[in-house]
Amino acid sequence: MPKTKVALTLDAGLLDQVDTLVSERRFRNRSQAVESALAEKLGQLARTRLATECARLDPALEQRLADEGLAGESWPEY
């Protein structure tokens, strides 16, 4: 995937932590560390959103809707 260069402003303490990870060779460079952290956070937010939306479902209503779709129908004989 093509990459785009961006400029970021970070807290000095946060940047020190990133630099420590780079010096420990946990990441090749700052860019890789920031990209990895951002990808992880976005994935976490996506999973959280799915859980939040699922929590909003009313199980009784969902069951009624499912049953309504089957009302008066029977499985075909084989």
C-alpha positions as CSV (number, residue, x, y, z in Angstrom):
1,M,0.0,0.0,0.0
2,P,1.4,3.4,-0.8
3,K,2.4,5.6,2.1
4,T,2.0,9.3,2.6
5,K,4.3,11.4,4.6
6,V,2.7,13.5,7.4
7,A,3.9,15.8,10.1
8,L,2.8,15.1,13.7
9,T,3.1,17.0,16.9
10,L,3.7,14.7,19.9
11,D,4.2,15.1,23.6
12,A,7.9,15.0,24.4
13,G,7.5,12.2,26.9
14,L,5.5,10.1,24.4
15,L,8.2,10.7,21.8
16,D,10.9,9.6,24.3
17,Q,9.0,6.3,24.8
18,V,8.8,5.8,21.0
19,D,12.5,6.5,20.7
20,T,13.2,4.0,23.5
21,L,11.3,1.3,21.6
22,V,13.2,2.2,18.4
23,S,16.6,2.0,20.2
24,E,15.6,-1.4,21.7
25,R,14.9,-2.4,18.1
26,R,11.2,-3.2,18.8
27,F,10.5,-1.0,15.7
28,R,12.8,0.0,12.8
29,N,12.0,3.7,13.2
30,R,9.6,6.2,14.6
31,S,7.3,6.0,11.6
32,Q,6.8,2.3,12.0
33,A,6.1,2.7,15.7
34,V,3.5,5.4,15.2
35,E,1.9,3.5,12.3
36,S,1.7,0.3,14.3
37,A,0.2,2.1,17.3
38,L,-2.4,3.9,15.1
39,A,-3.4,0.7,13.3
40,E,-3.8,-1.1,16.6
41,K,-6.0,1.7,18.1
42,L,-8.2,1.9,15.0
43,G,-8.7,-1.8,15.1
44,Q,-9.6,-1.6,18.7
45,L,-12.1,1.2,18.0
46,A,-13.7,-0.8,15.2
47,R,-14.2,-3.8,17.6
48,T,-15.6,-1.5,20.3
49,R,-18.0,0.0,17.8
50,L,-19.3,-3.4,16.8
51,A,-19.8,-4.4,20.5
52,T,-21.5,-1.1,21.2
53,E,-23.9,-1.6,18.3
54,C,-24.6,-5.2,19.3
55,A,-25.4,-4.1,22.8
56,R,-28.1,-1.8,21.5
57,L,-30.0,-4.7,20.0
58,D,-33.1,-5.8,21.8
59,P,-33.0,-9.7,21.9
60,A,-36.8,-9.9,22.2
61,L,-37.4,-7.7,19.2
62,E,-34.9,-9.5,17.1
63,Q,-36.5,-12.8,18.0
64,R,-40.0,-11.5,17.1
65,L,-38.6,-10.2,13.7
66,A,-37.0,-13.6,13.0
67,D,-40.2,-15.4,14.0
68,E,-42.3,-13.1,11.9
69,G,-40.3,-13.9,8.8
70,L,-41.0,-17.6,9.3
71,A,-44.7,-17.3,10.1
72,G,-46.8,-19.5,7.8
73,E,-43.8,-21.0,6.1
74,S,-42.8,-24.6,6.2
75,W,-39.7,-26.3,4.9
76,P,-40.2,-28.0,1.5
77,E,-40.4,-31.7,1.3
78,Y,-37.4,-33.5,-0.2
